[in-house]
């Protein structure tokens, strides 16, 4: 409570210091908002107003939710221009402002042609977008940490980097993660390397988040989709240099060079990231909270190098061909959340994309994408005390590999979108443990998933204020494990099956309505049904251990989510209010539980194992967003998000708790920002409630409430941008919920968030 009062006092003081001391004489005022054509709000847009009679220019910057206000303007005619990296400038040659009048203006920006994804990757859905300006300004070290600042999105922390993403309570296999439209998966069965970890922060142009079961373009979007859009070449010669640095010896220099014409473009970039282990609010390094060797406590916590390149060719107007490749080399990375750490984690991503746009042709828009990616991941307990005295440098280790081939064709014919998606996902892992005499176990027995899906969507404007989107999808998928490597004895002992393959065919569908009830007011609602296949680790994982085994369930059924979403927003005269409610009925939700042995099987000695089962679950919640432009330079923004998850109780399966595991608690934030474009400053308070709705069957414990404060100041001089921030300025010791109970190699340690830490970002394009 004291921390919350301090934050409130800080914000009030900032408001007093930055508010004008005297009222301006009556004059014209322009309120407005800036959005992408797809609907995402665009903060950080520079809006310039040139008074045509006097030549005087007034400049404002859009704040949260893309809102801006320009007051005390001389009446008359203005030329309005917008500027935002990655988007085409918009010019309105004549905007009339009358004396003592207030006018509202909605601006919609189009993505630059060289950056354009002609057919979007994510289907029509409630979408949030985190743009380059906010990403560069953030103190986050990876995509997961940056997205956690978005309403309704949380993170799972495992160490200094590689934060996983949680959207409205859905995570892991319940979410799709794409990089420029290509599926990407991590190799670690415990998600040391979540999918979003395999893109470097410096590559990112924007991140799109789709919430709810409304993305039909991609199989598996049970609770939402995250699409990371990377930088594309721009026209002319461009060089972008960035330096991020901060506490705990964090350093991240990066550079991107590109050259482009209307016919040809090329881009190349490199980034390096490293850091020591951070300290929590009690001054303790995260390498001191669990069993790291003394020699490892002060070692680098992570070290990552990434290089990427892209080439594009546009032989004729409306045709684009792009080829891109990224190589990411990850060295030692500490994960106190787990009993092992990564020794290396190497990723290759390759994609080829063709886009065609022809308004007069049979297909208005056409896109074809082919891609390949792979991840090699080696993890051991070499840096832990558990390896002391072991015959080898480690007492446990896993070599995991995954690779994905995929392709898709998307087309638009007037109001109809059609698409065909196919992918082949491979995942294998081999585990060694000293207690098993280092005998290799194929914990993931070379599992392959093949999926072929077709979708169709129809969008129609019923009237000027009412629009409808509806669609359907059908998928056919096979999942199979290598029979020679699968430990079918474990499957039989605990789940009464020796199956190593499954075939699934399933439909998906949705309908959404959007209604503009009045100027600035919009209502929307949707009903969606999506399906996701069980993960290879959920169906076919098998690991003999001392005390309790770990085994997948080959009989798992696909999870099916029927979701209902309703939203109301109002944006007018410098004020934005948004509210949404949602409920998801998940049939055959995949839940982790303790499974008793049901069959006596040679070589299987334990009485129980951690396994998976299908249960029905309900996940529901709501979100609130508010933005108020207090002046031309000052805006106040706040948000609140709540999610609740319950599931069936099944005592015969040792499931007694009704709470879905790893559901985040109520969270809210408030931010006051002052921005003159030349310089900016903001202060922020983040508040999280106590989480008592925990899954006691899995050992989850109550998480205390917390409140923290963050500040940042920055200056822009010509092309140079410098910003400095301090997070957790009161050096609070706190924990986010989600992070400590997963097996088979979880440490059982709850990982604290960083204590007070400084961050510096420097960007210079030329």
ABEGO torsion letter per residue (X at the ends): XAAAAAAAAAAAAAAAAABBABBBBBBBBBBBBBBBAAGBBBBGBBBBBBBAAAGBBBBBBBBBGGBBBBBGBBBEBBBBBBBBBGBBBBBBABBBBBBGBBBBBBBBBBBBAAABBABBABBBBBBBBBBAAAAAABABABAAAAAAABBGBBBBBAEABGBBBBBGGBBEAABBBBBGGBBBBBABAAGABBAAAABBAAABABBBBBBEBABAABBGBAAEBBBBBBBBBBBEBBBBBBBBBBBGGBBBBBBBBBBBBAABBBBBBBBBBBBBBBBBAAGBBAAAABABBAAAAABBABBBBBBBBBBBBBABBGBBBBBBBBBBBBBBBBBAABABBBABBBBBBBBBBBBBBBAABABABBBBBBBBBBBBBBBBAAABAAABGBABABABBBBBBBBBBBBBBBBBBEABBBBBBBBBBBBBBBBBBAAAGGBBBBABBGBBBBBBBBBBBBBBBABAABBBBBBBBBBBBBBBBBAAABBAAAAAAAAGBABABBBBBBBBBBBBBBBBABBGBBBBBBBBBBBBBBBAAAAABBBBBBGBBBBBBAABBBBBBBBBBBBBBBBBGGBBBBBBBBBBBBBGBBBBBBBBBABBBBGBABABBBBBBBBBBBBBEBBBBBBBBABAABBBBBBBBBBBBBBBBBAAAGBABABBBGBBBBBBBBBBBBBAGABBBBBBBBBBBBBABBBAAAGBBBBBBBBBBBBBBBBBBEABBBBBBBBGAAGBBBBBBEGAABOAABAGBBBBBBBBBBBBBBBBBX
